[in-house]
Amino acid sequence: MTERYDPSEIEPRWQDLWERERTWEVANEAEGDHYYVLEMLPYPSGEPHMGHLKVYSIGDAVAHLRRRTGHRVLHPMGYDAFGLPAENHAIETGEHPRISTDTSIAAFQQAFRRWGISIDWSREFGTHEPRYYRWTQWIFLKLFEHGLAYRKEAAVKWCPKDATVLANEQVIDGRCERCGTPVEVRQLEQWFFRITDYADRLLEDLDTIEWPAHVKTMQRNWIGRSVGAEVVFRCEELGIDYPVFTTRPDTLFGATFFVLAPEHPDVFRLAAS
């Protein structure tokens, strides 16, 4: 090559042009074939790193490809600012979450602009902003009003160090994936969403989206649809009827007992009786 590529000279020049001309902004009333690109929202509890560059460069490649095939691409940016990462960061540093979150967001903004990611910055938001979470609260109240959000006691995976509930995917070899503390099983009252009311619809709609086959299989397994019957067994010690689901009701004639899962809250009551 007769000329050496100098990113520090070339890239800022074009990035300034994109910003002045608002190249990546798309109006709501824009005509044409629309396409929506959204990568996972980063946690603003630290600085951006190569893992972020990997994720957003892939998403940016998809956005550019769609633009070159005639689509009007909406490529926004957001920050998953509520939750455990921000709380842990504040505890570790002693800095107020609002200050540390805003500092982290500024670092992400600088990195994304320097990387040249084609983001519509007019569509930027953070989940800690009232203009955002007022709507998540509104949605929750609607779910509650329709009986789709409810409270009950259930066994959970609990990290005593982070003082939080963990999903099964966050438990690695019996330890918290973030801090390595051994995970406990606790009975806690918590909120649930009655997503089972939509299980059939979710399964059917998997056929309408363009996802890899193995991802659809994972989704179907998570939904876990089974066809069978519900049978009631009587526990005389507690005077309680327990409905039990079975996919083989034809074998019930040979049943002599049923077993409660070890995390069932009545196990403690039975053990004490």
Backbone as CSV, one residue per row, in Angstrom:
resi,resn,N_x,N_y,N_z,CA_x,CA_y,CA_z,C_x,C_y,C_z
1,MET,0.833,-1.194,0.000,0.000,0.000,0.000,0.873,1.251,0.000
2,THR,0.524,2.199,-0.827,1.290,3.442,-0.894,0.941,4.382,0.241
3,GLU,-0.283,4.251,0.799,-0.688,5.096,1.910,-1.026,4.226,3.114
4,ARG,-0.616,4.652,4.257,-0.886,3.908,5.488,-2.222,4.368,6.087
5,TYR,-3.040,3.383,6.477,-4.325,3.710,7.094,-4.082,4.192,8.523
6,ASP,-4.495,5.413,8.798,-4.315,6.006,10.121,-5.688,6.218,10.750
7,PRO,-6.134,5.271,11.598,-7.492,5.395,12.169,-7.684,6.646,13.006
8,SER,-6.628,7.112,13.660,-6.767,8.294,14.511,-7.023,9.557,13.697
9,GLU,-6.696,9.524,12.404,-6.935,10.681,11.539,-8.205,10.514,10.715
10,ILE,-8.429,9.324,10.198,-9.540,9.094,9.270,-10.872,8.923,9.995
11,GLU,-10.890,8.079,11.031,-12.168,7.725,11.658,-12.843,8.903,12.356
12,PRO,-12.140,9.715,13.148,-12.824,10.870,13.759,-13.429,11.818,12.732
13,ARG,-12.763,11.949,11.591,-13.280,12.856,10.557,-14.639,12.381,10.062
14,TRP,-14.761,11.082,9.787,-16.040,10.566,9.309,-17.077,10.513,10.428
15,GLN,-16.638,10.218,11.634,-17.587,10.175,12.752,-18.164,11.553,13.023
16,ASP,-17.359,12.588,12.896,-17.869,13.954,13.049,-18.901,14.272,11.971
17,LEU,-18.645,13.797,10.753,-19.588,14.027,9.657,-20.913,13.311,9.934
18,TRP,-20.826,12.053,10.380,-22.058,11.313,10.685,-22.867,12.018,11.768
19,GLU,-22.173,12.567,12.760,-22.878,13.237,13.851,-23.512,14.535,13.372
20,ARG,-22.775,15.321,12.556,-23.327,16.586,12.059,-24.539,16.351,11.171
21,GLU,-24.465,15.336,10.312,-25.557,15.066,9.375,-26.608,14.119,9.947
22,ARG,-26.399,13.661,11.170,-27.353,12.761,11.852,-27.658,11.564,10.950
23,THR,-26.598,10.971,10.471,-26.693,9.927,9.450,-27.525,8.732,9.893
24,TRP,-27.398,8.346,11.157,-28.024,7.092,11.595,-29.405,7.288,12.222
25,GLU,-29.913,8.515,12.215,-31.232,8.753,12.793,-32.329,8.386,11.794
26,VAL,-33.397,7.816,12.306,-34.536,7.410,11.485,-35.800,7.995,12.100
27,ALA,-36.561,8.725,11.314,-37.796,9.334,11.805,-38.892,8.278,11.951
28,ASN,-39.824,8.535,12.857,-40.922,7.583,13.074,-41.771,7.407,11.830
29,GLU,-41.909,8.491,11.055,-42.789,8.426,9.887,-42.043,7.998,8.622
30,ALA,-40.797,7.536,8.769,-40.013,7.142,7.598,-40.704,6.016,6.832
31,GLU,-40.711,6.147,5.507,-41.319,5.125,4.667,-40.273,4.084,4.268
32,GLY,-40.756,2.980,3.724,-39.853,1.935,3.266,-39.911,0.708,4.162
33,ASP,-39.037,-0.249,3.876,-38.956,-1.467,4.677,-38.194,-1.172,5.966
34,HIS,-38.867,-1.394,7.093,-38.261,-1.086,8.384,-37.562,-2.324,8.948
35,TYR,-36.469,-2.077,9.658,-35.738,-3.163,10.308,-35.222,-2.655,11.647
36,TYR,-35.349,-3.494,12.688,-35.008,-3.114,14.058,-33.815,-3.937,14.524
37,VAL,-32.736,-3.277,14.906,-31.544,-3.946,15.423,-31.330,-3.501,16.864
38,LEU,-31.330,-4.453,17.776,-31.107,-4.140,19.194,-30.259,-5.237,19.816
39,GLU,-29.041,-4.888,20.224,-28.231,-5.818,20.983,-28.644,-5.747,22.454
40,MET,-28.119,-6.659,23.242,-28.416,-6.612,24.674,-27.935,-5.279,25.247
41,LEU,-28.684,-4.742,26.207,-28.305,-3.471,26.813,-27.174,-3.707,27.810
42,PRO,-26.105,-2.910,27.747,-24.993,-3.121,28.682,-25.357,-2.676,30.091
43,TYR,-24.700,-3.301,31.079,-24.831,-2.877,32.468,-23.879,-1.697,32.709
44,PRO,-24.380,-0.527,33.047,-23.490,0.612,33.296,-22.933,0.575,34.716
45,SER,-22.184,-0.474,35.008,-21.584,-0.634,36.337,-20.082,-0.843,36.217
46,GLY,-19.510,-0.375,35.137,-18.084,-0.519,34.893,-17.750,0.137,33.560
47,GLU,-16.616,-0.207,33.022,-16.198,0.372,31.748,-16.395,-0.621,30.614
48,PRO,-16.604,-0.138,29.394,-16.734,-1.042,28.238,-15.426,-1.787,27.995
49,HIS,-15.540,-3.014,27.466,-14.366,-3.840,27.219,-14.533,-4.569,25.886
50,MET,-13.599,-5.472,25.579,-13.601,-6.149,24.286,-14.843,-7.003,24.078
51,GLY,-15.428,-7.507,25.169,-16.666,-8.275,25.040,-17.797,-7.436,24.479
52,HIS,-17.864,-6.172,24.916,-18.871,-5.271,24.371,-18.592,-4.981,22.898
53,LEU,-17.328,-4.745,22.565,-16.983,-4.466,21.169,-17.385,-5.626,20.270
54,LYS,-17.185,-6.854,20.749,-17.551,-8.037,19.970,-19.052,-8.056,19.682
55,VAL,-19.856,-7.838,20.722,-21.316,-7.906,20.572,-21.824,-6.806,19.645
56,TYR,-21.384,-5.577,19.883,-21.960,-4.451,19.149,-21.399,-4.319,17.738
57,SER,-20.215,-4.833,17.494,-19.714,-4.817,16.117,-20.492,-5.801,15.251
58,ILE,-20.911,-6.921,15.847,-21.747,-7.874,15.097,-23.101,-7.249,14.788
59,GLY,-23.722,-6.622,15.801,-24.996,-5.954,15.567,-24.882,-4.832,14.562
60,ASP,-23.759,-4.114,14.609,-23.545,-3.015,13.673,-23.407,-3.535,12.240
61,ALA,-22.757,-4.698,12.087,-22.638,-5.296,10.754,-24.006,-5.651,10.195
62,VAL,-24.891,-6.171,11.061,-26.257,-6.497,10.629,-26.984,-5.220,10.210
63,ALA,-26.832,-4.153,11.014,-27.500,-2.885,10.691,-27.036,-2.342,9.346
64,HIS,-25.722,-2.364,9.100,-25.200,-1.861,7.826,-25.669,-2.724,6.655
65,LEU,-25.701,-4.025,6.853,-26.162,-4.916,5.780,-27.603,-4.599,5.401
66,ARG,-28.449,-4.407,6.391,-29.859,-4.113,6.118,-30.019,-2.753,5.449
67,ARG,-29.212,-1.787,5.831,-29.287,-0.482,5.163,-28.943,-0.609,3.685
68,ARG,-27.970,-1.450,3.396,-27.527,-1.618,2.010,-28.463,-2.493,1.186
69,THR,-29.456,-3.087,1.843,-30.474,-3.851,1.111,-31.810,-3.113,1.109
70,GLY,-31.757,-1.790,1.360,-32.936,-0.956,1.206,-33.798,-0.775,2.430
71,HIS,-33.338,-1.189,3.602,-34.145,-1.067,4.811,-33.866,0.246,5.540
72,ARG,-34.890,0.719,6.240,-34.732,1.841,7.158,-34.479,1.230,8.531
73,VAL,-33.242,1.323,9.025,-32.821,0.586,10.217,-32.907,1.466,11.467
74,LEU,-33.623,0.969,12.459,-33.659,1.607,13.775,-32.671,0.865,14.672
75,HIS,-31.627,1.582,15.084,-30.552,0.983,15.882,-30.331,1.851,17.124
76,PRO,-31.103,1.626,18.194,-31.035,2.486,19.379,-29.957,2.020,20.361
77,MET,-29.831,2.741,21.445,-28.910,2.380,22.514,-29.599,2.582,23.857
78,GLY,-29.413,1.618,24.758,-29.972,1.729,26.095,-29.024,1.129,27.113
79,TYR,-29.312,1.359,28.389,-28.449,0.891,29.470,-29.302,0.209,30.533
80,ASP,-28.959,-1.034,30.855,-29.687,-1.816,31.852,-29.181,-1.399,33.229
81,ALA,-29.691,-0.265,33.710,-29.074,0.404,34.854,-29.637,-0.028,36.203
82,PHE,-30.789,-0.667,36.232,-31.346,-1.132,37.489,-30.890,-2.564,37.738
83,GLY,-30.602,-2.897,38.993,-30.337,-4.290,39.275,-29.057,-4.531,40.048
84,LEU,-28.708,-5.814,40.122,-27.604,-6.258,40.963,-26.241,-5.688,40.575
85,PRO,-25.859,-5.651,39.279,-24.528,-5.133,38.952,-24.288,-3.709,39.461
86,ALA,-25.260,-2.824,39.250,-25.100,-1.444,39.718,-25.034,-1.382,41.239
87,GLU,-25.835,-2.213,41.895,-25.837,-2.226,43.354,-24.506,-2.743,43.898
88,ASN,-24.018,-3.845,43.322,-22.736,-4.394,43.776,-21.589,-3.414,43.552
89,HIS,-21.624,-2.732,42.405,-20.567,-1.763,42.101,-20.573,-0.637,43.136
90,ALA,-21.758,-0.184,43.515,-21.855,0.888,44.510,-21.338,0.421,45.868
91,ILE,-21.651,-0.824,46.226,-21.179,-1.365,47.502,-19.657,-1.486,47.515
92,GLU,-19.091,-1.966,46.406,-17.644,-2.176,46.341,-16.864,-0.867,46.335
93,THR,-17.390,0.145,45.658,-16.651,1.408,45.518,-17.036,2.454,46.545
94,GLY,-18.201,2.284,47.195,-18.675,3.288,48.134,-19.224,4.523,47.456
95,GLU,-19.424,4.451,46.149,-19.925,5.584,45.376,-21.432,5.467,45.198
96,HIS,-22.119,6.606,45.224,-23.565,6.593,45.066,-23.924,6.002,43.699
97,PRO,-24.942,5.102,43.637,-25.291,4.466,42.360,-25.595,5.446,41.240
98,ARG,-26.212,6.573,41.545,-26.523,7.546,40.499,-25.237,8.090,39.869
99,ILE,-24.253,8.407,40.711,-22.991,8.948,40.201,-22.232,7.898,39.404
100,SER,-22.105,6.686,39.953,-21.350,5.644,39.263,-22.039,5.228,37.975
101,THR,-23.367,5.216,37.970,-24.106,4.847,36.761,-23.903,5.884,35.663
102,ASP,-24.031,7.163,36.014,-23.832,8.222,35.019,-22.397,8.225,34.491
103,THR,-21.423,7.963,35.368,-20.023,7.902,34.936,-19.802,6.765,33.962
104,SER,-20.412,5.615,34.276,-20.268,4.444,33.404,-20.935,4.676,32.056
105,ILE,-22.108,5.287,32.059,-22.805,5.568,30.802,-21.968,6.501,29.930
106,ALA,-21.337,7.497,30.533,-20.480,8.408,29.765,-19.315,7.656,29.120
107,ALA,-18.779,6.653,29.836,-17.684,5.856,29.279,-18.169,5.017,28.104
108,PHE,-19.376,4.475,28.205,-19.936,3.705,27.095,-20.201,4.597,25.887
109,GLN,-20.740,5.777,26.132,-20.995,6.703,25.028,-19.705,7.026,24.284
110,GLN,-18.659,7.315,25.030,-17.376,7.652,24.413,-16.833,6.482,23.605
111,ALA,-16.935,5.263,24.166,-16.413,4.085,23.478,-17.194,3.794,22.202
112,PHE,-18.515,3.834,22.271,-19.332,3.535,21.092,-19.065,4.537,19.972
113,ARG,-18.914,5.786,20.329,-18.630,6.811,19.308,-17.229,6.607,18.714
114,ARG,-16.279,6.271,19.575,-14.918,6.052,19.071,-14.862,4.812,18.175
115,TRP,-15.636,3.783,18.532,-15.679,2.570,17.706,-16.396,2.810,16.381
116,GLY,-17.193,3.876,16.313,-17.910,4.166,15.077,-19.163,3.330,14.893
117,ILE,-19.762,2.830,16.000,-20.988,2.043,15.911,-22.124,2.948,15.430
118,SER,-22.905,2.482,14.461,-23.941,3.316,13.821,-25.210,3.360,14.661
119,ILE,-25.161,4.076,15.750,-26.271,4.158,16.700,-27.058,5.445,16.466
120,ASP,-28.378,5.317,16.556,-29.250,6.490,16.525,-29.281,7.063,17.943
121,TRP,-28.442,8.056,18.214,-28.311,8.579,19.570,-29.534,9.357,20.028
122,SER,-30.438,9.671,19.107,-31.689,10.311,19.527,-32.612,9.302,20.197
123,ARG,-32.263,8.006,20.133,-33.070,6.927,20.720,-32.404,6.342,21.961
124,GLU,-31.566,7.098,22.609,-30.826,6.605,23.769,-31.686,6.715,25.030
125,PHE,-31.572,5.727,25.921,-32.311,5.771,27.182,-31.596,4.907,28.215
126,GLY,-31.957,5.092,29.473,-31.476,4.250,30.566,-32.665,3.759,31.369
127,THR,-32.601,2.518,31.838,-33.740,1.962,32.567,-33.911,2.601,33.945
128,HIS,-32.937,3.413,34.386,-33.051,4.099,35.671,-33.746,5.444,35.535
129,GLU,-34.115,5.823,34.322,-34.745,7.115,34.097,-36.260,7.004,34.286
130,PRO,-36.874,7.988,34.973,-38.321,7.948,35.194,-39.123,7.828,33.900
131,ARG,-38.648,8.436,32.816,-39.389,8.365,31.555,-39.438,6.952,30.999
132,TYR,-38.538,6.095,31.484,-38.570,4.689,31.074,-39.344,3.843,32.088
133,TYR,-38.949,3.884,33.364,-39.545,2.926,34.305,-40.979,3.282,34.686
134,ARG,-41.440,4.475,34.355,-42.866,4.762,34.581,-43.727,3.815,33.748
135,TRP,-43.218,3.408,32.587,-43.983,2.518,31.721,-43.856,1.059,32.154
136,THR,-42.686,0.661,32.660,-42.587,-0.704,33.179,-43.474,-0.866,34.410
137,GLN,-43.569,0.190,35.236,-44.466,0.140,36.393,-45.924,0.089,35.936
138,TRP,-46.237,0.826,34.886,-47.605,0.817,34.355,-47.963,-0.580,33.830
139,ILE,-47.029,-1.199,33.115,-47.268,-2.547,32.596,-47.482,-3.525,33.744
140,PHE,-46.651,-3.410,34.808,-46.797,-4.311,35.946,-48.175,-4.167,36.591
141,LEU,-48.630,-2.927,36.760,-49.945,-2.717,37.369,-51.053,-3.327,36.517
142,LYS,-50.927,-3.241,35.199,-51.912,-3.859,34.321,-51.903,-5.375,34.477
143,LEU,-50.713,-5.957,34.565,-50.618,-7.404,34.780,-51.253,-7.788,36.116
144,PHE,-50.991,-6.980,37.150,-51.554,-7.256,38.473,-53.073,-7.158,38.458
145,GLU,-53.604,-6.125,37.791,-55.055,-5.939,37.723,-55.751,-7.108,37.045
146,HIS,-55.069,-7.761,36.105,-55.669,-8.874,35.360,-55.277,-10.242,35.923
147,GLY,-54.709,-10.241,37.132,-54.364,-11.507,37.762,-53.170,-12.214,37.157
148,LEU,-52.370,-11.504,36.385,-51.203,-12.112,35.737,-49.916,-11.889,36.538
149,ALA,-49.982,-11.089,37.600,-48.873,-10.922,38.536,-49.402,-11.248,39.925
150,TYR,-48.726,-12.129,40.633,-49.208,-12.572,41.937,-48.029,-12.957,42.815
151,ARG,-48.294,-13.049,44.120,-47.256,-13.405,45.087,-47.526,-14.787,45.661
152,LYS,-46.453,-15.546,45.853,-46.552,-16.812,46.564,-45.166,-17.190,47.058
153,GLU,-45.136,-18.154,47.960,-43.866,-18.625,48.501,-43.331,-19.758,47.647
154,ALA,-42.022,-19.742,47.405,-41.397,-20.788,46.606,-39.927,-20.876,46.951
155,ALA,-39.331,-22.024,46.639,-37.899,-22.215,46.866,-37.105,-21.472,45.801
156,VAL,-36.039,-20.806,46.217,-35.202,-20.047,45.292,-33.735,-20.345,45.582
157,LYS,-32.900,-20.107,44.582,-31.455,-20.158,44.759,-31.023,-18.787,45.295
158,TRP,-30.321,-18.788,46.421,-30.011,-17.541,47.117,-28.501,-17.414,47.334
159,CYS,-27.952,-16.264,46.953,-26.550,-15.965,47.218,-26.474,-15.129,48.498
160,PRO,-25.930,-15.664,49.579,-25.907,-14.907,50.839,-24.976,-13.695,50.793
161,LYS,-23.981,-13.702,49.934,-23.060,-12.558,49.850,-23.698,-11.402,49.094
162,ASP,-24.266,-11.698,47.903,-24.897,-10.647,47.112,-26.310,-10.347,47.597
163,ALA,-26.839,-11.220,48.493,-28.192,-11.038,49.046,-29.220,-10.904,47.936
164,THR,-29.203,-11.849,47.007,-30.131,-11.794,45.886,-30.498,-13.192,45.424
165,VAL,-31.643,-13.283,44.769,-32.077,-14.527,44.154,-31.329,-14.712,42.830
166,LEU,-30.970,-15.951,42.515,-30.254,-16.261,41.282,-31.088,-17.187,40.404
167,ALA,-30.974,-16.983,39.096,-31.547,-17.938,38.157,-30.661,-19.181,38.121
168,ASN,-31.219,-20.309,37.654,-30.430,-21.538,37.590,-29.167,-21.340,36.763
169,GLU,-29.273,-20.519,35.685,-28.120,-20.296,34.818,-27.011,-19.507,35.513
170,GLN,-27.339,-18.850,36.638,-26.342,-18.060,37.358,-25.635,-18.854,38.449
171,VAL,-25.998,-20.126,38.576,-25.368,-21.009,39.557,-24.435,-21.963,38.819
172,ILE,-23.141,-21.847,39.075,-22.131,-22.679,38.425,-21.491,-23.582,39.473
173,ASP,-21.699,-24.893,39.318,-21.145,-25.863,40.273,-21.517,-25.525,41.712
174,GLY,-22.772,-25.110,41.893,-23.266,-24.819,43.231,-22.845,-23.482,43.805
175,ARG,-22.202,-22.626,42.988,-21.732,-21.340,43.474,-22.251,-20.197,42.610
176,CYS,-22.337,-19.008,43.197,-22.759,-17.809,42.485,-21.736,-17.480,41.409
177,GLU,-22.202,-17.250,40.192,-21.286,-16.998,39.087,-20.531,-15.683,39.243
178,ARG,-21.071,-14.746,40.027,-20.429,-13.432,40.166,-19.367,-13.436,41.256
179,CYS,-19.688,-14.013,42.435,-18.766,-13.883,43.570,-18.205,-15.210,44.044
180,GLY,-18.734,-16.342,43.541,-18.203,-17.647,43.913,-18.686,-18.181,45.244
181,THR,-19.624,-17.485,45.890,-20.144,-17.928,47.184,-21.062,-19.142,47.003
182,PRO,-20.954,-20.163,47.888,-21.886,-21.295,47.807,-23.336,-20.830,47.887
183,VAL,-24.166,-21.356,47.000,-25.567,-20.932,46.897,-26.438,-21.760,47.834
184,GLU,-27.387,-21.098,48.486,-28.336,-21.754,49.378,-29.707,-21.860,48.712
185,VAL,-30.532,-22.761,49.224,-31.934,-22.857,48.808,-32.789,-22.305,49.940
186,ARG,-33.597,-21.293,49.635,-34.437,-20.662,50.649,-35.880,-20.608,50.169
187,GLN,-36.792,-20.620,51.142,-38.207,-20.413,50.858,-38.510,-18.934,51.030
188,LEU,-38.887,-18.264,49.956,-39.174,-16.833,50.017,-40.479,-16.527,49.296
189,GLU,-41.213,-15.537,49.826,-42.385,-15.040,49.121,-41.907,-14.059,48.061
190,GLN,-42.427,-14.201,46.858,-41.943,-13.387,45.760,-43.031,-13.200,44.714
191,TRP,-42.737,-12.360,43.737,-43.673,-12.094,42.657,-43.496,-13.106,41.530
192,PHE,-44.609,-13.494,40.950,-44.603,-14.390,39.799,-45.475,-13.786,38.694
193,PHE,-45.119,-14.108,37.455,-45.958,-13.775,36.306,-46.599,-15.057,35.780
194,ARG,-47.902,-14.996,35.511,-48.635,-16.171,35.074,-48.449,-16.372,33.560
195,ILE,-47.191,-16.621,33.167,-46.888,-16.762,31.746,-47.432,-18.065,31.178
196,THR,-47.803,-19.005,32.060,-48.365,-20.267,31.555,-49.669,-20.035,30.799
197,ASP,-50.350,-18.914,31.071,-51.582,-18.606,30.334,-51.295,-18.385,28.848
198,TYR,-50.032,-18.114,28.512,-49.669,-17.822,27.132,-48.751,-18.885,26.532
199,ALA,-48.644,-20.029,27.208,-47.702,-21.061,26.759,-48.020,-21.542,25.341
200,ASP,-49.280,-21.844,25.069,-49.638,-22.345,23.740,-49.355,-21.302,22.663
201,ARG,-49.677,-20.049,22.948,-49.434,-18.984,21.971,-47.939,-18.809,21.721
202,LEU,-47.130,-18.875,22.792,-45.690,-18.749,22.629,-45.135,-19.866,21.762
203,LEU,-45.622,-21.073,21.981,-45.153,-22.204,21.179,-45.529,-22.038,19.714
204,GLU,-46.764,-21.641,19.467,-47.224,-21.483,18.088,-46.465,-20.363,17.366
205,ASP,-46.181,-19.269,18.091,-45.522,-18.122,17.458,-44.050,-18.380,17.150
206,LEU,-43.460,-19.430,17.739,-42.077,-19.764,17.397,-41.933,-20.116,15.922
207,ASP,-43.033,-20.568,15.311,-42.991,-20.929,13.888,-43.040,-19.706,12.980
208,THR,-43.289,-18.531,13.557,-43.441,-17.328,12.732,-42.203,-16.439,12.734
209,ILE,-41.153,-16.824,13.486,-39.965,-15.980,13.581,-38.750,-16.696,12.991
210,GLU,-37.804,-15.892,12.516,-36.597,-16.430,11.899,-35.488,-16.538,12.946
211,TRP,-35.502,-17.647,13.658,-34.465,-17.946,14.652,-33.781,-19.250,14.279
212,PRO,-32.536,-19.465,14.688,-31.873,-20.751,14.448,-32.663,-21.894,15.090
213,ALA,-32.610,-23.055,14.456,-33.403,-24.195,14.923,-33.071,-24.566,16.365
214,HIS,-31.783,-24.515,16.737,-31.415,-24.938,18.098,-31.937,-23.951,19.148
215,VAL,-32.067,-22.653,18.775,-32.612,-21.673,19.707,-34.107,-21.919,19.913
216,LYS,-34.814,-22.244,18.835,-36.236,-22.565,18.968,-36.434,-23.802,19.834
217,THR,-35.568,-24.782,19.675,-35.661,-25.992,20.499,-35.469,-25.658,21.970
218,MET,-34.504,-24.781,22.275,-34.299,-24.354,23.655,-35.539,-23.674,24.206
219,GLN,-36.160,-22.817,23.406,-37.365,-22.121,23.847,-38.502,-23.107,24.114
220,ARG,-38.669,-24.067,23.228,-39.731,-25.072,23.417,-39.491,-25.879,24.682
221,ASN,-38.237,-26.218,24.940,-37.923,-26.986,26.147,-38.159,-26.164,27.399
222,TRP,-37.858,-24.860,27.340,-38.101,-23.997,28.495,-39.602,-23.878,28.779
223,ILE,-40.393,-23.739,27.727,-41.842,-23.660,27.917,-42.358,-24.981,28.481
224,GLY,-41.816,-26.080,27.976,-42.056,-27.394,28.584,-43.494,-27.861,28.554
225,ARG,-44.100,-27.810,27.412,-45.494,-28.241,27.317,-45.628,-29.756,27.499
226,SER,-46.573,-30.170,28.350,-46.888,-31.580,28.563,-48.395,-31.764,28.514
227,VAL,-48.842,-32.906,28.041,-50.267,-33.215,27.953,-50.548,-34.384,28.875
228,GLY,-51.522,-34.218,29.755,-51.845,-35.289,30.684,-53.080,-34.956,31.488
229,ALA,-53.091,-35.383,32.744,-54.256,-35.179,33.610,-53.799,-34.759,34.997
230,GLU,-54.678,-34.081,35.713,-54.398,-33.662,37.086,-55.224,-34.521,38.035
231,VAL,-54.530,-35.158,38.970,-55.167,-36.067,39.927,-54.947,-35.515,41.330
232,VAL,-55.941,-35.660,42.198,-55.855,-35.144,43.560,-55.536,-36.279,44.527
233,PHE,-54.466,-36.081,45.323,-54.103,-37.009,46.385,-54.352,-36.336,47.726
234,ARG,-54.784,-37.121,48.688,-55.132,-36.595,50.005,-54.019,-36.871,51.009
235,CYS,-53.602,-35.795,51.746,-52.655,-35.946,52.850,-53.444,-35.825,54.145
236,GLU,-53.691,-36.960,54.783,-54.528,-36.965,55.974,-53.876,-36.230,57.141
237,GLU,-52.524,-36.295,57.255,-51.844,-35.648,58.379,-52.099,-34.143,58.425
238,LEU,-52.145,-33.522,57.258,-52.358,-32.074,57.196,-53.774,-31.710,56.780
239,GLY,-54.554,-32.681,56.341,-55.898,-32.392,55.872,-55.905,-31.558,54.601
240,ILE,-54.938,-31.832,53.726,-54.782,-31.043,52.500,-54.864,-31.964,51.291
241,ASP,-55.545,-31.486,50.245,-55.562,-32.185,48.969,-54.476,-31.612,48.070
242,TYR,-53.669,-32.502,47.475,-52.584,-32.081,46.584,-52.888,-32.502,45.151
243,PRO,-53.071,-31.523,44.250,-53.237,-31.892,42.841,-51.882,-32.283,42.244
244,VAL,-51.853,-33.392,41.552,-50.620,-33.909,40.961,-50.841,-34.105,39.468
245,PHE,-49.942,-33.552,38.668,-50.036,-33.700,37.218,-49.285,-34.953,36.783
246,THR,-49.885,-35.691,35.868,-49.232,-36.880,35.329,-49.526,-37.006,33.839
247,THR,-48.527,-37.442,33.111,-48.728,-37.713,31.679,-49.199,-39.131,31.447
248,ARG,-49.279,-39.955,32.533,-49.705,-41.349,32.401,-50.798,-41.676,33.418
249,PRO,-51.982,-41.093,33.256,-53.066,-41.403,34.201,-53.495,-42.868,34.143
250,ASP,-53.163,-43.562,33.060,-53.552,-44.966,32.939,-52.793,-45.863,33.906
251,THR,-51.732,-45.357,34.526,-50.955,-46.188,35.455,-51.316,-45.931,36.914
252,LEU,-52.313,-45.088,37.175,-52.625,-44.699,38.550,-53.134,-45.862,39.401
253,PHE,-53.660,-46.879,38.772,-54.199,-47.999,39.551,-53.095,-48.662,40.392
254,GLY,-51.838,-48.487,39.986,-50.742,-49.093,40.736,-50.063,-48.146,41.698
255,ALA,-50.560,-46.895,41.832,-49.915,-45.909,42.705,-50.254,-46.178,44.157
256,THR,-49.242,-46.201,45.021,-49.452,-46.390,46.464,-49.025,-45.173,47.278
257,PHE,-48.323,-44.225,46.688,-47.905,-43.017,47.396,-47.541,-41.938,46.374
258,PHE,-47.419,-40.711,46.855,-46.861,-39.644,46.017,-45.807,-38.907,46.830
259,VAL,-44.909,-38.210,46.156,-43.749,-37.587,46.803,-43.782,-36.087,46.554
260,LEU,-43.588,-35.315,47.622,-43.440,-33.869,47.482,-41.991,-33.549,47.120
261,ALA,-41.818,-32.563,46.265,-40.473,-32.097,45.944,-39.820,-31.557,47.218
262,PRO,-38.501,-31.721,47.393,-37.840,-31.271,48.632,-37.972,-29.778,48.882
263,GLU,-38.202,-28.990,47.821,-38.350,-27.547,48.033,-39.791,-27.138,48.310
264,HIS,-40.722,-28.088,48.351,-42.121,-27.751,48.618,-42.256,-27.225,50.045
265,PRO,-42.988,-26.119,50.258,-43.075,-25.533,51.611,-43.698,-26.460,52.643
266,ASP,-44.568,-27.380,52.230,-45.207,-28.271,53.196,-44.287,-29.373,53.690
267,VAL,-43.127,-29.537,53.069,-42.168,-30.536,53.568,-41.768,-30.218,55.009
268,PHE,-41.560,-28.937,55.303,-41.187,-28.537,56.661,-42.325,-28.789,57.645
269,ARG,-43.561,-28.549,57.210,-44.705,-28.788,58.063,-44.866,-30.264,58.371
270,LEU,-44.674,-31.102,57.361,-44.776,-32.538,57.563,-43.670,-33.064,58.477
271,ALA,-42.454,-32.501,58.300,-41.338,-32.960,59.119,-41.550,-32.593,60.592
272,ALA,-42.272,-31.486,60.833,-42.497,-31.042,62.203,-43.697,-31.703,62.840
273,SER,-44.544,-32.368,62.029,-45.771,-32.962,62.595,-45.509,-34.341,63.174
